[in-house]
Amino acid sequence: MAFCLISTGWNCEVSAQLAPGIDFNNLDKTVSPGSNFYQYSCGGWMKNNPLTGEYARFGSFDKLAENNRSQLKGLIEGLAKVKNQPGTVAQKIGDLYNIAMDSAKLNKEGAAPIKPYLKKIASLKNKSAIYPLLAEMRTIGLDPYFAVYVSADDMNSSMNMVHTYQSGISMGEREYYLENDAKTKEIRDKYKLHVVKMFQLAGYDKASAQKAMTAVMAIETRLAKVARTKVELRDPHANYNKMSVADLKKQYPSFAWDVFFTDFGLKGLKDINVGQPASIKEVVNIINTVPLKDQIAYLQWKLIDGSASYLSDAINAQNFDFYSTTMNGVKVMKPRWKRAVSVVDGSLGEAVGQMYTEKYFPAAAKERMVSLVKNLQVSLGQRIQNLAWMSDATKAKAQEKLSAFHVKIGYPDKWRDYSALQVKNDSYWENVERVNRFEVAYMINKANKPVDKDEWQMTPQTVNAYYNPTTNEICFPAGILQYPFFDMNADDAFNYGAIGVVIGHEMTHGFDDQGRQYDKDGNLKDWWTAEDAKNFETRSAVMVNFFDNIEVAPGVHANGKFTLGENIADHGGLQISYQAFKNATANAPLESINGITPDQRFFLAYAGVWAGNIRPEAILSRTKSDPHSLGKWRVNGALPQIGAWYKAFNITEKDPMYLPVEKRVSIW
């Protein structure tokens, strides 16, 4: 469980710059700061960066990611154009890219690469044959029924353990199967048509495809009904149900656990965390009660669905039509080279990252980030110490946790070894299968071994950042340490408002509604007094209620409980970074530039991070699936809680965004 900044630079004339950093062209001065600060600070950016057909949402993160992708393309294509020594990383990167780009071969093959596996699933003679098949499907990256993964034991964070997690529903969110508003029903009906079309593209006649779809919907709906909501999944205690494998067998005796674990590479497993017991119980019931032919259809669907992006253009296009266009409003598929770069990046991420950081990440940037992080830690420590609502006992524990943060900046000290991964000149899908087998083997090898706290959960080229509670770490990859998040040439007003708040955001995750439940060593352990915990929950409820009342679309409200952790992190990040900014400039105050004060530049830099455009469909899907508030509300929902913002822009009770002091959130 890691908490990220997102769910995924500007050029201007010197005369239009402030310091440099803030770009006048990004502002919309027809709007007052106090009426709609998001429009005021980002309206120009939104106008100058309209949505193209290939995006459901396009913002500052995406713009920087596009630049990074172009840089990666240059590196990858350089290897793809020459013949490399077999077995080398260069050969694997170059050949995988060339395979992904070979549209003629893909279209000639059609669904042929998955036909043998479809036949294998169809040949199941009895239900006992399901268990080894489920294990094998997991190893090639598919998710039938439920997931199995290896990560830290939340109660003993120095050791890895095996976990199960609810899974198996192809639309991702349970609400798509259960809610009955007009839009959701429309998506559900189109999903049924999509399943039928995909079976037909895989070689089935329409009658068989129709029967398969009925079976798929019945099984996925049953899985959706027992699945925990996104809010329920935020409770780490409820999702920690460690038991011995012996007890697991007693609770679910009909499931062939020994066969499943052995075939998955976990022979002799002693303990396991069953994340959502009701989900496992229902899986057992489905296997026991649903006719074998219907389960075969479901398992075949998981193969077709999971492989679609790596097959012919016709199959890929139908897959895109439903998941991207119907669900998110995207009009045009990304060019093949972008998709190919993304697959290579996802398959050999650290190998690509090593090339990327050597060419594009200067040592000076890492040094400045180290200094910024230290300053933010000091600021958070000051704020903790000055909290009126927290006891000295809990403050002491909080300071210990803050001091124990494991900080990662730029790139890992040790790179991953890809020697066991083979890239061959067969089909695209078979190569993706091998990548998935390689990744699963890498993961399984960690089971029941000490946690490697130096391992990275993101590649260096990723435009994002994260906090991981079980390792108590904050990570800032090289990919995000660029404009508009970080500018080596900009003053502190800009950098503390942008990357400073990002740093503070990730630090605050250690003290949000989930992260606060983990101690300095990453163990799920209550270190709060009962009164302090109650005070925290009371103050958090103010934020929940505030965001619950935000109407993101006509008749659709934000989910304050679901987005609570990220909203707390934004709030804390702003408070911490603003104080760090003031500390850093106390002895050498910054000047106003072109009439814009340092404090105003701080908040404009923050808002610029969230500049973006989004389609109506994506607003609805993200409200269901994304624990982050929409970009607009990470500005207009967060800043009215910050006293310094009111002073910076002279916001008064006459302004629409004004919030009385007694109604503002006050936590960190």
C-alpha positions as CSV (number, residue, x, y, z in Angstrom):
1,M,0.0,0.0,0.0
2,A,1.6,3.2,-1.2
3,F,0.1,6.6,-1.3
4,C,1.0,8.5,-4.5
5,L,0.7,12.1,-5.6
6,I,-1.5,11.2,-8.6
7,S,-3.5,8.3,-10.0
8,T,-0.3,9.9,-13.9
9,G,7.5,22.5,-18.8
10,W,6.1,25.6,-20.0
11,N,8.0,27.9,-22.4
12,C,7.4,31.6,-22.3
13,E,9.1,34.9,-23.2
14,V,11.4,36.4,-20.6
15,S,9.0,39.4,-20.3
16,A,6.2,37.0,-19.3
17,Q,8.2,35.3,-16.6
18,L,8.3,35.8,-12.8
19,A,11.6,34.9,-11.3
20,P,11.5,32.5,-13.6
21,G,8.8,30.0,-12.8
22,I,5.3,31.6,-12.8
23,D,4.1,32.2,-16.4
24,F,1.7,35.0,-16.9
25,N,0.3,33.1,-19.9
26,N,-1.1,30.5,-17.5
27,L,-3.3,33.0,-15.7
28,D,-6.9,34.1,-16.4
29,K,-7.1,37.6,-15.1
30,T,-10.7,38.0,-16.1
31,V,-11.5,36.0,-13.0
32,S,-10.8,37.2,-9.4
33,P,-8.7,34.9,-7.2
34,G,-11.4,34.8,-4.5
35,S,-14.2,33.7,-6.9
36,N,-12.4,30.8,-8.6
37,F,-8.7,30.5,-7.9
38,Y,-8.3,27.5,-10.1
39,Q,-9.6,29.4,-13.1
40,Y,-7.6,32.5,-12.1
41,S,-4.3,30.6,-11.8
42,C,-4.8,27.9,-14.5
43,G,-7.3,29.3,-17.0
44,G,-4.6,30.4,-19.5
45,W,-2.9,27.1,-19.3
46,M,-6.2,25.3,-19.9
47,K,-6.9,27.5,-22.9
48,N,-3.4,26.9,-24.3
49,N,-3.4,23.2,-23.7
50,P,-6.7,21.9,-25.0
51,L,-7.6,18.2,-24.7
52,T,-6.4,16.2,-27.7
53,G,-8.3,13.1,-28.8
54,E,-5.9,10.7,-27.0
55,Y,-6.5,12.1,-23.5
56,A,-9.4,11.9,-21.1
57,R,-7.5,14.2,-18.8
58,F,-4.5,16.3,-19.7
59,G,-2.6,18.3,-17.0
60,S,0.8,19.4,-15.9
61,F,1.7,15.8,-14.9
62,D,0.7,14.6,-18.4
63,K,2.5,17.4,-20.2
64,L,5.7,16.5,-18.3
65,A,5.1,12.8,-18.9
66,E,4.8,13.5,-22.6
67,N,8.2,15.2,-22.6
68,N,9.7,12.3,-20.7
69,R,8.2,9.8,-23.1
70,S,9.8,11.6,-26.0
71,Q,13.1,11.4,-24.2
72,L,12.6,7.7,-23.6
73,K,11.7,7.2,-27.2
74,G,15.0,8.6,-28.3
75,L,16.9,6.3,-25.9
76,I,14.9,3.2,-26.8
77,E,14.9,3.7,-30.6
78,G,18.6,4.1,-30.4
79,L,18.8,0.5,-29.3
80,A,16.1,-0.7,-31.6
81,K,17.9,0.5,-34.7
82,V,21.0,-1.6,-34.2
83,K,21.7,-5.3,-33.7
84,N,22.6,-5.9,-30.1
85,Q,24.4,-8.8,-28.4
86,P,21.9,-11.5,-27.5
87,G,20.9,-11.6,-23.9
88,T,22.0,-8.0,-23.1
89,V,19.6,-5.4,-21.7
90,A,20.1,-3.4,-25.0
91,Q,18.9,-6.4,-27.0
92,K,15.8,-6.9,-24.8
93,I,14.8,-3.2,-24.9
94,G,15.4,-2.8,-28.6
95,D,13.8,-6.1,-29.6
96,L,10.7,-5.7,-27.4
97,Y,10.2,-2.2,-28.9
98,N,10.5,-3.5,-32.5
99,I,8.0,-6.4,-31.7
100,A,5.5,-3.9,-30.3
101,M,5.9,-1.7,-33.4
102,D,5.4,-4.5,-36.0
103,S,1.8,-3.9,-36.9
104,A,2.0,-6.1,-40.0
105,K,2.9,-9.1,-37.9
106,L,0.4,-8.3,-35.2
107,N,-2.5,-8.0,-37.7
108,K,-1.4,-11.2,-39.6
109,E,-1.5,-13.1,-36.3
110,G,-4.9,-11.7,-35.1
111,A,-5.9,-13.8,-32.1
112,A,-3.6,-16.7,-32.9
113,P,-1.2,-16.1,-30.0
114,I,-3.9,-16.8,-27.4
115,K,-5.7,-19.6,-29.3
116,P,-3.6,-22.4,-27.7
117,Y,-4.4,-21.0,-24.2
118,L,-8.1,-20.6,-25.1
119,K,-8.2,-24.3,-26.1
120,K,-6.4,-25.2,-22.9
121,I,-9.1,-23.5,-20.8
122,A,-11.8,-25.0,-22.9
123,S,-10.4,-28.5,-22.3
124,L,-11.0,-28.4,-18.5
125,K,-12.8,-31.7,-17.7
126,N,-13.6,-31.1,-14.1
127,K,-13.4,-28.4,-11.4
128,S,-10.3,-29.8,-9.8
129,A,-8.5,-28.7,-13.0
130,I,-9.4,-25.0,-12.2
131,Y,-6.9,-24.7,-9.4
132,P,-3.6,-25.2,-11.3
133,L,-5.0,-23.1,-14.1
134,L,-5.7,-20.2,-11.8
135,A,-2.2,-20.3,-10.5
136,E,-0.8,-20.3,-14.1
137,M,-3.1,-17.4,-15.1
138,R,-1.8,-15.4,-12.2
139,T,1.8,-16.0,-13.3
140,I,1.1,-14.6,-16.8
141,G,-0.5,-11.4,-15.4
142,L,-4.2,-12.2,-15.5
143,D,-6.6,-11.7,-12.6
144,P,-9.3,-14.3,-12.4
145,Y,-11.4,-14.4,-9.2
146,F,-8.8,-13.0,-6.8
147,A,-5.3,-11.6,-6.6
148,V,-2.2,-12.9,-4.7
149,Y,0.8,-10.8,-4.0
150,V,3.8,-10.5,-1.7
151,S,4.5,-7.4,0.4
152,A,5.3,-6.5,4.0
153,D,3.4,-8.0,6.9
154,D,1.6,-4.9,8.3
155,M,2.1,-6.1,11.8
156,N,5.7,-7.2,11.3
157,S,6.9,-4.8,8.7
158,S,10.5,-6.0,8.5
159,M,9.2,-9.3,6.9
160,N,7.4,-10.0,3.7
161,M,4.3,-12.2,3.6
162,V,1.7,-13.4,1.1
163,H,-1.6,-11.6,0.8
164,T,-4.8,-12.1,-1.1
165,Y,-6.9,-9.3,-2.5
166,Q,-10.3,-9.0,-4.1
167,S,-10.2,-8.9,-7.8
168,G,-11.6,-10.5,-10.9
169,I,-14.1,-7.8,-12.1
170,S,-13.0,-6.4,-15.5
171,M,-14.6,-3.0,-15.2
172,G,-12.5,-2.4,-12.1
173,E,-15.1,-0.8,-9.8
174,R,-17.9,-2.7,-8.1
175,E,-20.3,0.3,-8.7
176,Y,-20.4,-0.4,-12.5
177,Y,-22.1,-3.7,-11.8
178,L,-24.4,-2.6,-9.0
179,E,-25.5,1.0,-9.4
180,N,-28.6,1.8,-11.5
181,D,-28.3,5.4,-12.5
182,A,-28.7,6.1,-16.2
183,K,-25.0,6.6,-17.0
184,T,-23.8,3.5,-15.1
185,K,-26.5,1.3,-16.7
186,E,-25.5,2.6,-20.1
187,I,-21.8,1.7,-19.5
188,R,-22.9,-1.8,-18.2
189,D,-25.0,-2.4,-21.3
190,K,-22.1,-1.4,-23.5
191,Y,-19.8,-3.7,-21.5
192,K,-22.1,-6.6,-22.4
193,L,-21.9,-5.7,-26.1
194,H,-18.1,-5.3,-25.7
195,V,-17.6,-8.8,-24.3
196,V,-19.7,-10.3,-27.1
197,K,-17.6,-8.5,-29.8
198,M,-14.3,-9.5,-28.2
199,F,-15.3,-13.2,-28.1
200,Q,-16.2,-12.9,-31.8
201,L,-12.9,-11.3,-32.6
202,A,-11.2,-14.2,-30.8
203,G,-12.9,-16.6,-33.2
204,Y,-16.3,-17.5,-31.5
205,D,-19.6,-17.4,-33.3
206,K,-22.2,-14.9,-32.1
207,A,-24.4,-17.4,-30.2
208,S,-21.4,-18.8,-28.3
209,A,-20.2,-15.2,-27.6
210,Q,-23.6,-14.3,-26.2
211,K,-23.7,-17.3,-23.9
212,A,-20.1,-16.5,-22.7
213,M,-21.1,-12.9,-22.0
214,T,-24.0,-14.0,-19.8
215,A,-21.7,-16.3,-17.8
216,V,-19.1,-13.5,-17.4
217,M,-21.7,-11.0,-16.2
218,A,-23.2,-13.4,-13.7
219,I,-19.8,-14.3,-12.2
220,E,-18.4,-10.7,-12.2
221,T,-21.6,-9.4,-10.7
222,R,-21.4,-11.9,-7.8
223,L,-17.8,-10.9,-7.2
224,A,-18.8,-7.2,-7.2
225,K,-21.6,-7.7,-4.7
226,V,-19.2,-9.1,-2.0
227,A,-16.3,-6.7,-2.9
228,R,-15.5,-4.1,-0.3
229,T,-16.1,-0.5,-1.2
230,K,-13.2,1.9,-1.9
231,V,-13.8,3.4,1.5
232,E,-13.8,0.1,3.3
233,L,-10.5,-0.8,1.6
234,R,-9.0,2.2,3.3
235,D,-9.2,0.5,6.7
236,P,-5.9,-1.3,7.2
237,H,-7.1,-3.2,10.3
238,A,-10.2,-4.5,8.5
239,N,-8.0,-5.7,5.6
240,Y,-5.5,-7.5,7.9
241,N,-6.6,-11.0,8.5
242,K,-3.5,-13.1,9.0
243,M,-3.9,-16.8,9.5
244,S,-2.0,-20.0,9.1
245,V,-2.4,-21.9,5.9
246,A,-3.8,-24.7,8.0
247,D,-6.6,-22.5,9.2
248,L,-7.1,-21.2,5.7
249,K,-7.7,-24.8,4.6
250,K,-10.2,-25.3,7.4
251,Q,-12.2,-22.2,6.6
252,Y,-12.3,-22.9,2.9
253,P,-11.8,-26.7,2.7
254,S,-13.0,-27.3,-0.9
255,F,-10.4,-25.0,-2.4
256,A,-7.3,-26.9,-3.4
257,W,-4.9,-24.6,-1.7
258,D,-1.9,-26.9,-1.9
259,V,-2.2,-27.3,-5.6
260,F,-2.8,-23.6,-6.1
261,F,0.2,-22.4,-4.0
262,T,2.6,-25.0,-5.3
263,D,1.8,-24.2,-8.9
264,F,2.2,-20.5,-8.1
265,G,5.6,-21.1,-6.6
266,L,4.7,-20.9,-2.9
267,K,5.1,-24.6,-1.9
268,G,5.3,-25.0,1.9
269,L,3.6,-21.7,2.7
270,K,2.8,-21.3,6.4
271,D,1.0,-18.0,6.8
272,I,-1.2,-15.7,4.7
273,N,-3.1,-12.5,5.0
274,V,-6.6,-12.9,3.6
275,G,-7.4,-9.3,2.8
276,Q,-11.1,-9.5,2.2
277,P,-12.5,-12.9,3.5
278,A,-16.0,-12.4,2.0
279,S,-14.4,-12.2,-1.4
280,I,-12.5,-15.5,-1.0
281,K,-15.7,-17.1,0.4
282,E,-17.6,-16.1,-2.6
283,V,-14.9,-17.4,-5.0
284,V,-15.1,-20.8,-3.3
285,N,-18.9,-20.7,-3.7
286,I,-18.7,-19.8,-7.3
287,I,-16.3,-22.6,-8.1
288,N,-18.4,-25.0,-6.2
289,T,-21.8,-24.0,-7.6
290,V,-21.4,-22.4,-11.1
291,P,-21.4,-24.9,-14.0
292,L,-17.9,-25.6,-15.3
293,K,-18.9,-24.4,-18.8
294,D,-19.7,-20.9,-17.4
295,Q,-16.4,-20.8,-15.5
296,I,-14.6,-21.7,-18.6
297,A,-16.2,-18.8,-20.4
298,Y,-15.2,-16.5,-17.5
299,L,-11.6,-17.7,-17.5
300,Q,-11.4,-17.4,-21.3
301,W,-12.7,-13.8,-21.0
302,K,-10.0,-12.9,-18.5
303,L,-7.4,-14.1,-21.1
304,I,-9.0,-12.3,-24.0
305,D,-9.4,-9.1,-21.9
306,G,-5.9,-9.2,-20.5
307,S,-4.2,-9.9,-23.8
308,A,-6.2,-7.5,-26.0
309,S,-3.6,-4.7,-26.0
310,Y,-1.0,-7.0,-27.4
311,L,-2.9,-8.5,-30.3
312,S,-4.2,-7.3,-33.7
313,D,-5.3,-3.7,-34.3
314,A,-9.0,-4.9,-34.6
315,I,-8.9,-6.5,-31.2
316,N,-7.0,-3.6,-29.7
317,A,-9.4,-1.1,-31.2
318,Q,-12.4,-2.8,-29.7
319,N,-10.7,-2.9,-26.3
320,F,-9.9,0.8,-26.6
321,D,-13.5,1.6,-27.7
322,F,-15.0,0.3,-24.5
323,Y,-12.4,1.0,-21.8
324,S,-11.1,4.4,-23.1
325,T,-13.9,5.8,-25.1
326,T,-17.1,4.5,-23.4
327,M,-15.7,4.7,-19.9
328,N,-13.5,7.7,-20.1
329,G,-14.4,9.7,-23.2
330,V,-11.0,9.3,-25.0
331,K,-11.5,9.8,-28.7
332,V,-8.2,8.6,-30.3
333,M,-5.8,5.8,-29.4
334,K,-2.3,6.9,-28.6
335,P,0.2,6.5,-31.5
336,R,1.8,3.0,-31.7
337,W,5.2,4.4,-30.7
338,K,3.8,5.8,-27.4
339,R,2.2,2.5,-26.6
340,A,5.4,0.7,-27.5
341,V,7.5,3.0,-25.3
342,S,5.1,2.5,-22.4
343,V,5.2,-1.3,-22.6
344,V,9.1,-1.3,-22.8
345,D,9.1,1.2,-19.9
346,G,6.8,-1.0,-17.9
347,S,8.7,-4.2,-18.7
348,L,12.3,-3.1,-18.2
349,G,11.6,0.0,-16.1
350,E,14.8,0.3,-14.1
351,A,17.0,-0.6,-17.1
352,V,15.3,2.2,-19.0
353,G,15.5,4.4,-15.9
354,Q,19.3,3.9,-15.7
355,M,19.7,5.3,-19.2
356,Y,17.3,8.1,-18.5
357,T,18.9,9.3,-15.3
358,E,22.4,9.1,-16.8
359,K,21.4,11.5,-19.6
360,Y,18.7,13.7,-18.1
361,F,19.1,14.0,-14.3
362,P,21.8,16.3,-13.0
363,A,23.5,15.6,-9.6
364,A,22.8,19.2,-8.6
365,A,19.1,18.6,-8.7
366,K,19.4,15.7,-6.3
367,E,21.5,17.8,-3.9
368,R,19.0,20.6,-3.9
369,M,16.1,18.1,-3.3
370,V,18.0,16.7,-0.3
371,S,18.1,20.2,1.2
372,L,14.5,20.8,0.5
373,V,13.4,17.6,2.1
374,K,15.4,18.4,5.2
375,N,13.8,21.8,5.5
376,L,10.3,20.3,5.1
377,Q,11.1,17.7,7.9
378,V,12.1,20.6,10.2
379,S,8.9,22.5,9.3
380,L,6.7,19.4,10.0
381,G,8.5,18.9,13.3
382,Q,7.7,22.5,14.3
383,R,4.1,22.1,13.3
384,I,3.7,18.9,15.3
385,Q,5.3,20.5,18.3
386,N,2.9,23.5,18.2
387,L,-0.3,21.5,17.8
388,A,-2.8,22.5,20.5
389,W,-5.0,19.5,20.0
390,M,-2.3,16.8,20.5
391,S,-0.8,15.5,23.8
392,D,2.9,15.5,24.5
393,A,3.0,11.7,24.5
394,T,1.6,11.4,21.0
395,K,3.8,14.4,19.8
396,A,6.9,12.5,20.9
397,K,5.9,9.4,18.9
398,A,5.0,11.6,15.9
399,Q,8.5,13.2,16.0
400,E,10.1,9.8,16.2
401,K,8.2,8.7,13.1
402,L,9.2,11.9,11.3
403,S,12.8,11.5,12.2
404,A,12.7,7.9,10.9
405,F,11.5,8.8,7.4
406,H,13.5,6.8,4.7
407,V,14.1,9.3,1.9
408,K,14.6,8.3,-1.7
409,I,15.4,10.9,-4.4
410,G,16.1,10.5,-8.1
411,Y,17.0,6.9,-8.6
412,P,17.9,3.7,-6.7
413,D,21.5,3.1,-5.5
414,K,21.3,-0.5,-6.8
415,W,19.7,-1.4,-10.2
416,R,17.5,-4.5,-10.9
417,D,19.0,-7.5,-12.7
418,Y,17.1,-8.4,-15.9
419,S,19.3,-11.3,-17.0
420,A,16.6,-13.9,-16.3
421,L,14.1,-12.1,-18.6
422,Q,14.1,-13.4,-22.2
423,V,12.8,-11.4,-25.2
424,K,12.3,-13.6,-28.3
425,N,11.2,-13.0,-31.8
426,D,7.9,-14.8,-31.4
427,S,4.6,-13.0,-30.7
428,Y,4.1,-9.7,-28.8
429,W,1.7,-11.5,-26.3
430,E,4.2,-14.3,-25.6
431,N,6.8,-11.7,-24.8
432,V,4.4,-9.9,-22.4
433,E,3.7,-13.3,-20.9
434,R,7.4,-13.8,-20.2
435,V,7.7,-10.3,-18.7
436,N,4.8,-11.1,-16.4
437,R,6.3,-14.5,-15.4
438,F,9.6,-12.7,-14.7
439,E,7.8,-10.1,-12.5
440,V,5.8,-12.8,-10.6
441,A,8.9,-14.8,-10.0
442,Y,10.7,-11.7,-8.7
443,M,7.8,-11.0,-6.3
444,I,7.4,-14.6,-5.1
445,N,11.1,-14.8,-4.3
446,K,10.4,-12.2,-1.6
447,A,7.9,-14.3,0.3
448,N,8.9,-14.9,4.0
449,K,12.1,-13.0,3.5
450,P,13.1,-9.6,5.1
451,V,11.8,-6.5,3.4
452,D,14.3,-4.7,1.2
453,K,13.8,-1.1,2.3
454,D,16.1,0.1,-0.5
455,E,13.8,-1.3,-3.2
456,W,11.9,1.3,-5.2
457,Q,8.2,1.0,-5.9
458,M,8.4,3.4,-8.9
459,T,10.9,3.8,-11.8
460,P,13.1,6.9,-11.8
461,Q,11.4,8.2,-15.0
462,T,8.0,8.3,-13.4
463,V,6.2,11.6,-13.0
464,N,4.9,11.0,-9.6
465,A,5.9,10.5,-5.9
466,Y,4.8,8.2,-3.1
467,Y,4.8,7.4,0.6
468,N,4.9,3.8,1.7
469,P,3.6,3.2,5.3
470,T,5.2,-0.2,5.9
471,T,8.7,1.1,5.1
472,N,8.0,4.7,6.3
473,E,9.6,6.0,3.1
474,I,9.0,9.0,0.9
475,C,10.2,8.7,-2.7
476,F,10.7,11.4,-5.4
477,P,11.7,10.0,-8.7
478,A,13.8,11.9,-11.1
479,G,10.9,12.1,-13.6
480,I,9.0,14.6,-11.4
481,L,12.0,16.7,-10.5
482,Q,11.5,19.0,-13.5
483,Y,9.4,22.1,-14.4
484,P,6.7,22.9,-13.4
485,F,7.3,21.0,-10.2
486,F,11.0,21.8,-9.7
487,D,13.2,24.5,-11.3
488,M,16.9,24.8,-10.5
489,N,16.7,28.4,-11.6
490,A,13.6,29.5,-9.8
491,D,13.5,31.2,-6.4
492,D,12.1,29.6,-3.2
493,A,8.7,31.1,-3.6
494,F,8.2,28.9,-6.7
495,N,10.0,25.7,-5.6
496,Y,8.4,25.6,-2.1
497,G,5.0,26.2,-3.7
498,A,5.5,23.4,-6.3
499,I,7.9,20.6,-5.3
500,G,7.9,21.7,-1.7
501,V,4.2,21.0,-1.4
502,V,4.7,17.7,-3.2
503,I,7.3,16.8,-0.5
504,G,5.0,17.9,2.3
505,H,2.1,16.0,0.7
506,E,4.1,12.7,0.8
507,M,5.3,13.4,4.4
508,T,1.8,14.1,5.5
509,H,0.7,10.7,4.2
510,G,2.6,9.3,7.1
511,F,0.1,11.1,9.3
512,D,-3.2,10.9,7.3
513,D,-6.2,8.7,8.3
514,Q,-4.4,5.6,7.1
515,G,-0.7,6.4,7.5
516,R,-1.1,7.6,11.1
517,Q,-2.0,4.0,12.1
518,Y,1.5,2.8,11.3
519,D,4.4,3.5,13.7
520,K,8.0,4.7,12.9
521,D,9.0,1.2,11.9
522,G,6.1,0.7,9.6
523,N,4.0,-1.6,11.8
524,L,0.2,-1.3,12.0
525,K,0.3,-0.3,15.7
526,D,-1.7,2.3,17.6
527,W,0.7,4.9,19.0
528,W,-2.0,7.6,19.7
529,T,-3.7,8.3,23.0
530,A,-7.5,7.7,22.8
531,E,-8.2,11.4,23.1
532,D,-5.7,12.4,20.4
533,A,-7.2,9.9,18.0
534,K,-10.7,11.2,18.7
535,N,-9.4,14.8,18.1
536,F,-7.9,13.7,14.8
537,E,-11.1,12.0,13.7
538,T,-13.2,15.1,14.6
539,R,-10.9,17.4,12.6
540,S,-10.9,14.9,9.7
541,A,-14.7,14.9,9.7
542,V,-14.6,18.6,8.8
543,M,-12.7,17.8,5.6
544,V,-14.9,14.8,4.8
545,N,-18.0,17.0,5.0
546,F,-16.5,19.8,3.0
547,F,-15.6,17.5,0.1
548,D,-18.9,15.6,0.3
549,N,-20.6,18.8,-0.5
550,I,-18.6,19.5,-3.6
551,E,-20.7,18.8,-6.8
552,V,-18.2,17.6,-9.4
553,A,-20.9,17.2,-12.1
554,P,-24.7,17.7,-12.1
555,G,-26.1,15.5,-9.4
556,V,-22.6,13.9,-8.7
557,H,-20.8,14.7,-5.5
558,A,-17.2,14.1,-4.5
559,N,-16.6,11.3,-1.9
560,G,-15.0,12.9,1.1
561,K,-14.2,9.6,2.9
562,F,-12.7,8.0,-0.2
563,T,-10.5,11.0,-0.9
564,L,-9.7,11.8,2.8
565,G,-6.1,10.6,2.8
566,E,-5.1,12.6,-0.3
567,N,-7.0,15.7,0.8
568,I,-5.3,15.6,4.2
569,A,-1.9,15.2,2.4
570,D,-2.7,18.2,0.2
571,H,-3.7,20.2,3.3
572,G,-0.6,19.2,5.3
573,G,1.7,19.7,2.3
574,L,0.5,23.3,1.9
575,Q,0.9,24.1,5.6
576,I,4.3,22.4,6.0
577,S,5.8,23.8,2.8
578,Y,4.5,27.3,3.4
579,Q,6.2,27.3,6.9
580,A,9.4,25.9,5.4
581,F,9.3,28.6,2.8
582,K,9.0,31.2,5.5
583,N,11.8,29.6,7.5
584,A,14.1,29.5,4.4
585,T,13.5,33.2,3.6
586,A,13.3,34.7,7.1
587,N,16.8,36.3,6.9
588,A,16.6,37.2,3.3
589,P,13.0,38.0,2.3
590,L,12.1,37.8,-1.4
591,E,10.9,40.8,-3.3
592,S,7.7,41.2,-5.3
593,I,8.2,40.8,-9.0
594,N,6.0,42.6,-11.5
595,G,3.6,43.3,-8.6
596,I,3.3,39.6,-7.6
597,T,4.4,39.0,-4.0
598,P,6.4,36.0,-2.9
599,D,3.4,34.5,-1.1
600,Q,1.3,34.9,-4.2
601,R,4.0,33.2,-6.2
602,F,4.0,30.3,-3.7
603,F,0.2,29.7,-4.2
604,L,0.3,30.2,-7.9
605,A,3.1,27.6,-8.2
606,Y,1.0,25.2,-6.2
607,A,-2.1,25.7,-8.4
608,G,0.0,25.3,-11.5
609,V,0.8,21.8,-10.5
610,W,-2.9,20.9,-10.9
611,A,-3.6,22.8,-14.1
612,G,-5.5,20.5,-16.5
613,N,-8.5,19.8,-18.7
614,I,-10.8,16.8,-18.2
615,R,-13.7,15.2,-20.1
616,P,-17.1,14.7,-18.4
617,E,-16.8,10.9,-18.7
618,A,-13.4,11.0,-16.9
619,I,-14.9,13.1,-14.1
620,L,-17.4,10.4,-13.4
621,S,-15.0,7.5,-13.7
622,R,-12.3,9.2,-11.5
623,T,-14.9,10.1,-8.9
624,K,-15.6,6.3,-8.6
625,S,-12.0,5.1,-8.8
626,D,-9.5,7.7,-7.9
627,P,-8.6,8.4,-4.2
628,H,-7.3,11.9,-5.3
629,S,-9.7,14.7,-5.7
630,L,-10.0,16.2,-9.2
631,G,-7.4,18.8,-10.0
632,K,-9.8,21.7,-9.8
633,W,-10.7,20.7,-6.2
634,R,-7.1,20.1,-5.2
635,V,-6.9,23.9,-5.6
636,N,-10.4,25.3,-4.9
637,G,-11.0,22.7,-2.1
638,A,-7.6,22.9,-0.5
639,L,-6.8,26.6,-0.5
640,P,-9.9,27.9,1.4
641,Q,-8.6,26.0,4.4
642,I,-5.2,27.9,4.4
643,G,-5.1,31.1,6.3
644,A,-2.0,32.4,4.5
645,W,-3.8,32.1,1.1
646,Y,-6.4,34.6,2.3
647,K,-3.8,37.1,3.3
648,A,-1.8,36.7,0.1
649,F,-4.7,37.5,-2.1
650,N,-6.8,39.7,0.2
651,I,-9.7,37.2,0.2
652,T,-12.6,38.5,2.3
653,E,-16.0,37.3,3.3
654,K,-17.3,39.1,0.2
655,D,-15.5,36.5,-2.0
656,P,-17.4,33.3,-3.1
657,M,-14.5,31.1,-2.0
658,Y,-14.3,32.6,1.5
659,L,-14.8,30.1,4.3
660,P,-15.3,31.3,7.9
661,V,-12.3,30.4,10.2
662,E,-14.4,28.1,12.4
663,K,-15.4,26.0,9.3
664,R,-11.9,25.5,8.0
665,V,-9.9,22.3,8.3
666,S,-7.1,22.4,10.9
667,I,-5.1,19.2,11.3
668,W,-1.4,19.4,10.6
